[in-house]
Amino acid sequence: MPANLTPEYLAAEERFKEAKTVPEKIAAVEEMLATIPKHKGTEKMQGELKRKLSKLRAELGKKAGPRAAAPVYYVPKEGAGQVVLVGAPNTGKSSLLARLTNATPEVADYPFTTRRPQPGMMLFENVQIQLVDLPPVQAEFTEPWLPQAVRNADGALLVVDLSAADVLEQVTDTLAWLERSKVVLGNTGDIPLPLGFVRKPTLLVGNKSEQPGAQENFQVLRELWSMRFPLHALSAASGAGLEEFPRAVFDLLNLVRIYTKVPGKKADLSAPFVLPRGCTLLELAEKIHRDFATQLKFARLWGQGKFEGQMVQRDYVLQDNDIVELHG
């Protein structure tokens, strides 16, 4: 099959030949990858370009020193929790971020569009959850700082392309690469992790659910991976499955929202305290103020399945959407 190279590709190739510095060569190769036609006739060329890009980046890192070779991009946490989007190239992570948040990431149908963390805030009812799009995980080249970004997060979204023939490899390759960096995604049972490893709660997200064959692939993923991950199918393009998605992410973080009130007044339901599931009334009081915790005797409770003003003690385990009135 002929390559049918575009004028933009040929111009980038010419810039590569004329480049004098490594950064100039990297920019030219990235442009070649962006503009090369994506079909079977160019698969070998795409592979060669990716290998060339990887070598150039490694060369640049050696020249600039270890700090430049492995930059660390830290995204301060905001909202109820920070969740990172990880996965293979072209799974639609950036499109998903753009649909769900106020972020405006660059979205394109070629690899390596995302080079740095791209944060955005997603609204779930009355709380904000921070989503952070990360560069793709790929054997040829993955940003060396990426595992640390996953370590810092509260959870992860493992995004796959449900329309792709290699959807199973997208999961296994991403998991394997991260595990080589001592990061484990999802529930792997009660076996203790080796020293230095971390485990992150993870939602397996099947994107492009509107594409032919996507639903069949999603069922295969469910059969193979439902013991390790909760799964959610959606489409960043059509919007299918997006309405229920924020709830799935909130549930992944295993949080509860608690509202407080003073006697005789209504609770402010717009600004909850967000706590880990399993927290007690005493821990809520400590979060409000240290003196509150020492003086706390009991609380009155309003919530689902409770009668209004039910008295509870300091060791009561809080439930999502409980309204509490603290008494010292």
Buried (B, 14 or more C-beta within 10 A) or exposed (E): EEEEBEEEBEBBBEBBEEBEEBEBBBBBBBBBBBBBBEEEEBEEBBEEBBEBBBBBBEBBBEEEEEEEBEEEBEBEBEBBBBBBBBBBBBBBBBBBBBBBBEBEBEBEEBBBBBEBBBBBBBEBEBBBBBBBBBBBBBEBBBBBBBBBBBBBBBBBBBBBBBBBEEBBEBBEBBBEBBBEBBBBBBEBEEEEEEEEBBEBBBBBBBBBBBBEEBEEBBEEBBEEBEEBBBBBBBBBBEEBBBEEBBEBBBBBBEBBBBBBBEEEEEBEEEEBBBBEEEBBBBBBBBBEEEEBBEEBEBBBBBBEEBEEEEEBEBEBEBBBBBBBBBEE
